[in-house]
Amino acid sequence: MKEFLLKTKTAQRLYHEHAEGLPIIDFHNHLNASDLADDRQFDNITQLWLATDPYKHRAMRIAGVPERLITGDASDREKFDAWAATVPKTVGNPLFHWTALELKRYFDIGEFLSPATAGWIWDACNSRHYTARQLIAKANVECLCTSNVLADDLDAHARLAQSAFATRVLPTVRDADRVDAARFDEFETLDCRLADHAVNGFDSETLRACAREYARRGWIMQLHFGVERETSTRLRNLAGTAGGYATIGNSCDIPRLCRFLDGLDKEDCLPKTILYPMNPADYASIATITGSFPDKIQFGPAWWYNDHALGIRQHLDTLAHYGLLSTFIGMTTDSRSLLSMVRHEYFRRVLCDWLGDKVEAGELPSDLGWLVRAVAYENARQWILI
């Protein structure tokens, strides 16, 4: 696994010399801060690895696994065995690679999960007794930015801020439906630096009002768009709003996005903004718009259905050709799983492999360690933490 995804000598050198040891800044995720504040020790690998991961749930449904064995009343061991039977069927999907990385990096298990290995892997994982903080420390995470609606209790963040835990765990305002200055102040006392909105359009006066407030506070606004969430009512009723059944939606209305950003910019109220398009058809437009509002707009990482090797490469190609790859803030997990921090390794390997191909084709110079460090870590640190 040492040279996993690293086809060329240049890719291997760039990864091992410049990316491998870098800390992680995961600036958008859905981790439960209470698990970290309580330093939760999970009952078993199913509770840690499967219970809150809609990526895995979606794959199991596609593979024909009954809902009882996914989110239903089956035992944790039954659910684990159902996932083990699904993993060989995920060949070609990033879940196949992520699963192997998660088992290797956290449990030192180099064998693929399958029905044949499920028994001893279940025992081996459960014997480790890792706590939530130990898992995050093991991944070398410098900062996590969780997603929190206005009504969320921030006690866990307050406890973490007062603890000796080395990783910074910062709240992010999620889908604010109003400007609530007093509540925003509470988030700010806990070092909130970002706000996040899932948007269907850019004509909302509430979104504009929130954006003005974010600019005043120096917060970063994250906009996720191009998602169709209203698909299966049956699955929504079974699994809730984060059940893994959304799909890629329509292409973004670029004129409306431009009017939204320009209106704020003309008022000198445009906050630093990260744009996350779900639909790859929007990639070129979003990459070029980064030049329309200098120092303000970031083309966010390949997100959700695009965070596989092919999608990451497409994202890198587009940003490099239409913008400046050197200013890109890199990967974030958007995940509910503590073990998903390996996706930063996955991204860094793909990045180095993509660069390695171009270096060895004579398209780029060989001394690109500075670029790897910038994209994998330094730009995110500069943009979000400093």
Secondary structure, DSSP 8 states (H G I E B T S, - for coil): -TTTT--SHHHHHHIIIIITT--EEE-S----HHHHHTT-B-SSHHHHHTTT-HHHHHHHHHTT--GGGTTSSS-HHHHHHHHHHHGGGGTTSHHHHHHHHHHHHHH---S--STTTHHHHHHHHHTT--BHHHHHHHTTEEEEEEEE-TTS--HHHHHHHTS--SSEEEEEEES-SS--HHHHHHHHHTT--EEEEE-S-S--HHHHHHHHHHHHHT-EEEEEESEE--S-HHHHHHH-TTSS--EE-----HHHHHHHHHHHHHTT----EEEEESSGGGHHHHHHHTTTSTTTEEE----GGG-SHHHHHHHHHHHHHHS-GGG--------S-GGGGHHHHHHHHHHHHHHHHHHHTTSS-S--HHHHHIIIIIHHIIIII-
